[in-house]
Amino acid sequence: MQKFLYFVIYSPGFSGSLFLSKVINSHKDVICLHETEMFEALKIHNDGKIETKFFFELNEINKFSRHLFFMTPFLHHYFNAYKAVGTVETGRVNIEFSLNILEHYRRFQEESGKNVELKIGFLIRSPIKVINSLFREFSKIFYLIQSRDEKISALERYFSAIAEYTVSKNYIKKDKLEGILEMSRKSGEILFLGSTIIVFSFSKEISNLMKENPKYTLFKLEEITKDKTIFEKKLKEITEQEYNLSESILKEKVNQKHNSEDETGVIKSWNRYQREIFLSVFENCEEELNLLGYGYILEYFSPQQIRARKVHYYFLT
């Protein structure tokens, strides 16, 4: 019986997703899509006018329908040319919900007589670097957008939905988040807080998922770009195909919008409120950071800041 091997790799964004999809596509028997949800960002009207949307304006249900489409029978003919078909998706919260739907759909196809296998992976990068890149991108969008009131409202709804989800999963207490939010409003750091919550929620979620299912593949950008052997092993895990990567491809810069190479330099570039926001949000995330291999990032902060992090609602002066 023909085997249909699908894979999905989730990323919070600004973590090398385009780079990873390009490397995966370097194998002749594998095809990897990238950010299928962004197909929803473009709409062509009957009069020829083109309407574009930012990613935070996209409808979650419509985004996921695009994301699911690559697994449908409409694309089964891909397997006449490829042995593995997948996608790298970015900027998603509530991954567990997505995985449940994908698994139900896989079982449905299996019950229809198809030999379907689904593999899941996560792509991560230093939380400090991702937060910094997200914040700079949000800031750029915020100051460039037209129809500001409408776009700002959409951005506020986007952040609110992520905050509500984070509270609903008990990743952070509601009263604590409200305290951080009040401080952020006073300092004008709402965009930074939103960026931090996105990365915090993603880190919490994938840590929990990997505890439940150790078979999930974890791609750490810092690791796979330095060790070819590890990268090839993880690619085989997710695609079941052998890769022989060149050293040059590991050094290639793909879609690098913001220079965030040095974590200590990023932290020094943050103002006092931004450092406080980061520490306050991540104060109960040591276990998850250690599991993902980023427990060391808290050592970049001064002892005084770390002590303050242990005190409820206390911010440095």
Helices and strands as residue ranges (DSSP letters): E 3-11, H 17-24, E 30-34, G 36-41, E 42-44, E 50-52, G 55-57, H 60-69, G 73-80, E 84-90, H 95-111, E 115-124, H 127-144, H 148-168, H 174-187, H 190-212, E 217-220, H 221-224, H 228-239, H 247-250, H 263-269, H 272-281, H 286-292, G 295-300, H 303-309
